[in-house]
Amino acid sequence: MKRLIAKLKDPRGESLLELLVSILIGSMSIVLLTTMIVTAVRIDKSADLAEKLYYESLTSAEGMQGTSVNSQVKIEGSKNGTDLGSVTVNVECFGRDGIFSYKKK
């Protein structure tokens, strides 16, 4: 502690080595901050693209727009372990990328 107080009272200032170390620490901090900002921008762009694709798929499915595909939906029912049977319905499917809606033909 006495050494620190003596150093603070010393009128000669900082040594060249201390100055170089402080510049190195500052430079490394700036590089780290810049890297963090660039990475955050890349992640943001990627998230924006994924959100746009999801929104387009959802809009297409909900609005029953775009190319439709003829398909069948099988509806099975049971109540308290009792099989109630099944019904197959012809439908027209809309959507893409795993997001679909359909309407009865």
C-alpha positions in Angstrom: 0.0 0.0 0.0 2.9 2.3 0.8 4.4 1.6 -2.6 1.1 2.6 -4.3 0.9 5.9 -2.4 4.6 6.6 -3.2 3.9 6.0 -6.9 0.9 8.3 -6.9 3.0 11.1 -5.3 5.9 10.6 -7.7 6.1 13.5 -10.1 7.9 11.5 -12.9 4.6 10.0 -14.3 4.1 6.6 -16.0 6.9 4.4 -17.4 7.0 3.5 -21.1 6.1 -0.1 -20.3 3.0 0.9 -18.4 1.9 3.1 -21.2 2.4 0.3 -23.8 0.5 -2.2 -21.7 -2.4 0.2 -21.3 -2.5 0.9 -25.0 -2.5 -2.9 -25.6 -5.3 -3.4 -23.2 -7.3 -0.6 -24.8 -6.7 -1.9 -28.3 -7.7 -5.5 -27.4 -10.9 -4.1 -25.8 -11.8 -2.2 -29.0 -11.2 -5.3 -31.2 -13.4 -7.4 -28.9 -16.2 -4.8 -28.9 -16.0 -4.6 -32.7 -16.2 -8.3 -33.1 -19.2 -8.4 -30.8 -21.0 -5.8 -32.8 -20.3 -7.5 -36.2 -21.5 -10.9 -34.8 -24.7 -9.2 -33.4 -25.4 -7.7 -36.9 -24.9 -11.1 -38.6 -27.3 -12.8 -36.1 -29.9 -10.1 -36.6 -29.8 -10.5 -40.4 -30.1 -14.2 -40.1 -33.1 -13.8 -37.7 -34.8 -11.3 -40.0 -34.5 -13.7 -43.0 -35.9 -16.7 -41.0 -38.8 -14.5 -39.7 -39.5 -13.3 -43.3 -39.6 -16.9 -44.6 -41.8 -18.0 -41.7 -44.2 -15.1 -42.2 -44.5 -15.8 -46.0 -45.2 -19.5 -45.3 -47.8 -18.7 -42.7 -49.5 -16.1 -44.9 -49.6 -18.5 -47.8 -51.2 -21.2 -45.6 -53.7 -18.9 -43.8 -54.8 -17.1 -47.0 -55.0 -20.4 -49.0 -52.8 -18.8 -51.6 -50.3 -20.2 -54.1 -50.1 -23.6 -55.5 -52.5 -26.1 -54.0 -52.1 -29.9 -53.8 -54.9 -32.4 -53.8 -54.6 -34.7 -50.8 -56.5 -36.7 -48.3 -56.9 -36.3 -44.5 -57.8 -39.3 -42.4 -59.7 -38.4 -39.2 -59.7 -41.1 -36.5 -61.7 -41.0 -33.3 -61.8 -42.8 -30.0 -63.5 -42.1 -26.6 -62.4 -43.8 -23.4 -60.4 -46.4 -25.3 -63.3 -47.2 -27.6 -62.6 -46.9 -31.3 -65.1 -44.7 -33.0 -63.8 -45.4 -36.5 -62.3 -43.2 -39.1 -63.3 -41.0 -42.0 -61.1 -40.0 -45.0 -61.8 -36.6 -46.6 -60.5 -35.3 -49.9 -58.9 -31.9 -49.3 -56.9 -29.2 -51.1 -53.7 -28.2 -49.2 -52.0 -24.8 -49.3 -48.8 -23.6 -47.8 -45.1 -24.7 -47.7 -42.1 -25.3 -45.4 -44.1 -27.4 -43.0 -46.9 -24.9 -42.5 -50.1 -26.0 -44.2 -53.9 -25.4 -44.2 -56.5 -27.3 -46.1 -60.1 -27.0 -47.2 -62.6 -29.7 -48.1 -63.0 -30.3 -51.8 
